[in-house]
Amino acid sequence: MLSYEFPPWGGGTGNACRRMLEVCREDPALAVDLVTSGAGDRLETEVFGESIRIHRVPIDKRSVHFWTISELAQWTWRAWKVGRRLVRRRDFALCHCWSGWPSGWIGHALRERLPYLVALRGSDVPGYSSRLTLLDPLVLRHLSRRVWRHASAVTAVSEHLRSLAQRTDPGLPIEVIGNGVDTSFFVPGRPGEEFSLLFVGRLIERKGVIHLLRAFHDLSAEGRPCRLAIVGDGPERARLEQSCRELGISDRVDFHGVLPHDRLRAVYQHASVFVMPALQEGMSNAVLEAMASGLPVVMTATGGSEAVRDNGAIVPAGDAAALRDALASYLDDPERRRRHGQASRERAEGMSWEVTSRAYLDLYRRILG
């Protein structure tokens, strides 16, 4: 496996990879070597179960939650050298690339020695990230087609992401394998008496939190009793806190930063409604965690929105007015809130990490015949 993200670094991709390995280590017939990122000044290898080893390639990482082009380039070069050395030493059956790039580039470079599959996650798909507007048409679109077409299989984490990827390569078959959620850890609690909105995610422009703040301002300006909790960190945090001051809502918005799992579970359990206002998304782990916690979900029409039917509301991306109306509907109707929260939990129970991992294991078997 190749993944530039792995806890404690990164977000959804690293989390999905870790969950997959937790399932893999229960299968004594399966051995995995993961090449990922590490700190320090040398390669470090750790054991993750009897038959799983993690090789952490050292890079000069500046932020736990945010990646730069130079960091990705550094990781790609060093991870390729480690991967090439591993392939020469061991008889691997398959390479699982978590993301089309940079991991997929390495899988493509090693294709003469072993087959590879590419799992598309979000920013690795052309047209997904506004940060890559110039690179997409000039470089990434052409490289992506080459990497995808030589892969034994390509997956996408959501229907939305598959559709976006097929704009780059319309004839490419792509299988959807979504994220999962730990339904034994994230469980419903007892919401507080005050109507409380919750966002969990990286504080980057793509997450659209500024539109949530504007919607919350309009909602609270009507004198409605409500609060907003924002969990996560990132380069946009200072600007978002400044926006709260300008909108006059600082006394009703709580920035919690990054929380450990136990505290995060408690925050979910005390919320009334979960909000994901992203401008673009692959498939948010936080949405699934909120569903498992029994929360209605209000999110934009991006990746993962297929999980929201009778358990929430879908609004256009970047539309603060529509977001405000959807949130108000839950504030005004506690019974709808309870009903949709129950439906969220029921949906989440069929979306475990075990289900996701078994889908990948079945795909491995099909690739290898």
Buried (B, 14 or more C-beta within 10 A) or exposed (E): BBBBBBEEBBBBBBBBBBBBBBBBBEEEEBBBBBBBBBEEEEBEEEEBBEBBBBBBBBBEBEEEBBBEEEBBEBBBEBBBBBBBEBBEEEEBEBBBBBBBBBBBBBBBBBBEBBBBBBBBBBBBBBBBBEBBEEBBEEEBBEBBBEBBEBBBBBBBBBBBBBEBBBEBBEEBEBBBBBBBBBBEEBBBBEBEEEBBBBBBBBBBBBBBBBBBBBBBBBBBEEEEEBBBBBBBBBEBBEEBBEBBEEBEBBEBBBBBEBBEEEEBBEBBBBBBBBBBBBBBBBBBBBBBBBBBBBBBBBBBBBBBBEBBEEBBBBBEBBBBEBBBBBBBBBBEEEEEBBBBBBBBBEBBEEBBBBBBBBBBBEBBEEBEE
